[in-house]
Amino acid sequence: MPTVGRAAQQRPRPAAAPAGPLRGHRGGAARPAAGGRPGRRLLFGNLALELSTQAEEIRSRLQEIFEAQIDLIEAVVVEAKDLGQAGPSVDTREAARSMVAQIEGRALLAKLLNDPAQLETLWRNSLDLLQVPPVVRASVD
């Protein structure tokens, strides 16, 4: 049975927009800022890599930040699943974790390679991960 994180358990889900919860999140946290570089809504991965082994306080705070990101994404995935916009076998918590990892990893690659195009596959990969049905995918892709 899929697990549901703190955010999905505590917050009431808002009514879905006509196209559903997925449509409003295309581009999400990885949308490039001015100049074609990934925005500051992510990139905690770089900080985590550099500082997480330095002090327990820092590691703990970074963990809280990542858990909050996972909670936010999971709430959208739960709503999409409830509306039939994600596959019935999708584990919402693990899908959210995978999406955060994908965002952070792609942002790191984009920065390392100086190539914002590395972020272009995020949306399509997320839809695949969520097993979005073709009829729904056509409206959000």
N, C-alpha and C positions, 0 to 999 in steps of 0.2 A: 504494500500500500504506500502511495507517495506521502512523503512527509511535507508538512507545511511549516514554514518558518514564522518567526515572531510577527513580521509585518502582515503576513496574510491572515494570521489568527486574530490580530488586534484591530485592524482597520476594516471598517465596512467598505465593501466594494462599490464604487460609484456606478451609475447606470452607464452602459456602454454607448459609445457613439454609434451612429448607424453602421459604419463599416467595422466596428468592433475595436477592441483594445489594441490590437497590433498596428493598425494603420497610423495612429498618432505617434508611434515610437520609432518609425523608420529613421535611421540615422542616429538616433539616440545619443548615447554618451560619446560615441566615437566620431561625431560630425566634426570635420575640420573647422578650425577657427580661421579668422582672416589670415591670409598668407598661405593657406593650404596645410597648416600644421594642425595636428589633433588638438582639440580644445582642452581646457583645464578641468573638464568634468571627469577625467579619468587619470591615468598615468600615476596612480598610487603604486603600481607595480614597480616602477623604477625606484621609488622611495623604499618600498618593502625590500627589494633586493639589496639595496645599499645599507639599510639601517636595522633591519629586523633582527639581526644577530648581535647588535650592539648593546641594547638595553631592553629589559623586560617591559618597561613602560612604553617604549616605542613600538615593540612588537604587539603589545596588547592593544594599543590605540589603532594601529594599522589593521589588526584583526577586526576591531569594531567597525572601521570604515568599510572594509570589504564585506562584512556581514550586513551592514546597512544597504550597500549596493545590491547584494544578493536578495535581501528582503524586498527592495523596490521592484526588481525585475520579477521576482517570484509572484508578487501580487498581480502583475500584468499577465503572467503565464497562467496563474490560477483562473483569472477572469476569462482569458481566451479559451482555456480548457472547458470551463463551465458553459461557454457559449458554443462549443463544438468547433472552435477555431484552432485548436491544437489537438493532436492525437490523444485518444483515451489512455494509451499506455505511457504517456509522458510523465516522468517523475518531476514534478514542478520544482522542487528544491535543487535537484541535481541539474536540471536544465538551466536554472538560473545561475548556478555555480559555473557551469560550462560556458554560459554566455559572458559572464564577467571575465573568466579566464581568456576567452577568445578576444574580447575587447582589449584587455590589457596586453595580451601577446601581440595582437595586430598593431596596436599603438606603438609598442616597442619596436617591431619590425619597421613600421613606417618612419619612425624617428631614426633608427639605425641606418636604414637604407636611403634616408632622405627622400622618401617616396610615399606621399599621401594616398596613392592609388592602392596601397596595401590594405586600406580600410574598406575598399569597395565591396569586398565579398562578405562583410559582416552580416548584412541584412539577409542575403540569400542563404548563408550558412545557418543563421538563426531560424529561418523558416523551415529549413530541412531538419534541424535539431528538434523543433517543436512538432514535426510531422503535420504541418499545416495542410489541410485538404486542398486539392487543386482549385475548387470553386472559390474558396476563401483566398487562396494565394493569388488568384487572378485580380482580386480587388485590392490587395495590399502590396503586390510586387511591383 
